[in-house]
Amino acid sequence: MAGPTGVALWFTRLNMRQSELMANPYPFYEQWLQDHPRWEVDDGQWMLFRYEDVRRVLMEPAFAKGEPWTETPPPAYAHLPTLTPSMLMQNPPDHTRLRGLVSQAFQPRHLERLRPFVHDLARELVQNIRRDGGGDIVSQFAFPLPALVIAELLGVPRADHSQFRQWSQHIARLLDPSQTPEARDKAIQARWELLDYFHQLIQKKTAKPESDLLSELIQVESAGDRLSPGELLSMALLLLVAGHETTTNLLSMGTLTLIEHPEIPLPVANWHTAVEELLRYTSPVQLDARQTVAPVAFDDLLIPEGSWVTVVLGAANRDPDVFAEPNQLDLARQPNPHMAFGRGIHYCLGASLARMEAEIAFPILWETPWALTGAPLWNENIVLRGLTALPATPR
């Protein structure tokens, strides 16, 4: 999701600690929006902060994803098919083809089938925390809920949910550049184990389809075209990571935001608009990146062909030219054209799932107020900003 590795160190140019930025990036975004909303970080490396600039980059074909790649499995997993890039990293026409095939399977009926499961799971997780007199909202609620919902959506047998959750926990660390080499090695191993598991599950569902998303992805066809074995594996992994980590961050950061605003009356009048505002206010995906395939002009600024352009969604969602009092939490804010799910051809395919999970989970969690019992701990992932721990107790 991020651009080249060099962009990941842009904050060091301002003598800023990564932990400082992650704890609260918004005062810095406010400053950059005012002082240098279009910033050349380095030769061929740009950052854009304004809403309209960010929207343009996400919408226009002059800004593309990087070169696609394939991945050959290591010897221990040589029986797996060669992995192809997920559609998240593809450009048209390959992205158009993949999105068209996957969209056929990603139907509303799958979400409706999941509603009772999401409700019961959220209720169980919250009751466990309340029974214990408090706990960690991240590890006991915000992490397991979307991980197990994705498992259920894909058709992972419930007997395997515990193992699936452990793999998910390790793989999520691959998105965090602050991890130790040992943790990254463990995450990479977990990724191959999960891909092997998906490979076996795909074989079972090919022989005996069920009423789940993975079965439909196997069977979906358009004009004689189907997903290849490598594309199926990549798609399953993408759905896990993209549909899991970001929702975890929405649930945990949204909870912290509500704790930090005790003046907000409970129960919340309209959780639909409240979730939209929490998406804008917290921006679970902070950055995205594209590469220019032609020179692009922004007023009197010309960004050359082949440049990497990082767009700061977290800043765009606080742009005062678009949002009145952008640093104020307004759970009734309307309209709310935030870009938490992106824009354009790469608009998040799982946006409806994330919204459904949040609109079910938040009301259950917030039937009673919560209070912190310790300091929140932030990750150091500049792309997917989120909490690693949120100790809290019901008030």
Secondary structure, DSSP 4 states (H G I P E B T S, - for coil): ----GGGGGGGGGGT--HHHHHH--HHHHHHHHHH-SEEEEETTEEEE-SHHHHHHHHH-TTEE------BPPPGGGTTSPPBPPPGGG--TTHHHHHHHHHHHHS-HHHHHHHHHHHHHHHHHHHHHHHHTT-EEHIIIIITHHHHHHHHHHHT--GGGHHHHHHHHHHHGGGG-TTS-HHHHHHHHHHHHHHHHHHHHHHHHHHHS--SSHHHHHHH--BTTB---HHHHHHHHHHHHHHTTHHHHHHHHHHHHHHHT-TTS-SS-S-HHHHHHHHHHHH-S--EEEEEESS-EEETTEEEPTT-EEEEEHHHHTT-TTTSSSTTS--TT-SS----TT--GGG--TTHHHHHHHHHHHHHHHTTS-EEESS--EE---SSS--EEE-EEEE-
